[in-house]
Amino acid sequence: MSSHTYEANKFQTKDFVICGILMALTTIMTMIVQIPVVGAHGYVNMGDTVVLFSGLYLGKKHGGIIGGVGSALADVILGYAIYAPVTLVAKGLEGFLCGLIAEKVSGKKGNVIGTIIGGIVMVSGYFIGEIFMYGIQTSLAAVPANSLQATFGIVTSLLIYTAVKRSLDKSKI
C-alpha cells in the first residue's frame, strides 16, 4: 500500500487480496458503465476511478498492475481485444504515475497532481495508440471523450480516497 496508509515495502497476504479485489473492480467498473463514443472506436467507462484510487491507496507498483491488467482484461472480455495492448500500457502508466507522484509529493497536493498526471497520461496513451490503429482523425475524435472519462475518474477517485483514508485513520486499521 502507498506510504499514505501503509509501509510500502511490506507486502502481505491481505495486500494480494486487496489487489485482486481492486483488479476485479477495475474490470467490472470498465464493463458496467459503457457510453459509446461517436466517431471513435471505443466507449467511456468508470474504470479510471478504480485505477486512480488504486494508485493513491496502494502506490505506484500495484496501481500500475491493477490499472493495466484490470482494464485490459475488460477490453478482452468485451470484444475489444485489439485495444488490450494499448490499454495495458495507458492504464498501467495511469495507475503507476498517479501512485508515484502521490508517494513523492505528500498530502492532498500530491494526490491531486498524481491523479491529474495519471489522467493526462491515459488520454495521451490512447491518443498515440489510436493514431497507429486508426489514423489521426479518429484518434483526435476520441480525445474529448477520453478527457471526460479522465476528469470523472480524477474527481471520483479523490473523493473516494479521501473518504476511505479518513475512515481507516479513525478505525486505525
Phi, psi and omega in degrees: 000160184296161180297347179290328188233349190197158176291119188297334185272351180260118180242110185250177181305318181296332177292320176299318180296314180298317178299316179298317179296315181291328176294315178296319179295323175300313179299313182296314182293333175288325185276325188290307182260107180233118176245109181301144180262118179291131178085001179228177183251044183205202183207156175270140181216177182258010182298330182298331176302314182287322179300310182291320176302317180298319177298318179292316188279318185254346180097180190298310186297309183286326175300320179293316180293313180300313181297311183291307185288314181300318181286318179295323177299319177299318178302315181296313181298322184278358179089015178253040185303332178300332180276343188307315179296319178295316179297316179306315181285310185297312182284329175297315177293324178302308180293320181296309183292324175301311179295319180300311182293319178297329177286324185276326181249109189286157173079194182300324180302313179297321179295315180294311180298318180299315180292322179295313179298317177303315179296318179297318180295321178299311180299315180296320180298315177292322179302311181294314180299318181288335174300314180291329183277317190230349183102169187293322183297312180294321179298316177296323181297333182275346184300314180300317180294318178295324178293319177297315178299316179297316180298314177300316179297320179298307183297310184291323180293321178295319178296314181294316180300316180299316180294316180295315181297316179299316180296316179293323178297320179293319184275348180059036177278000000 
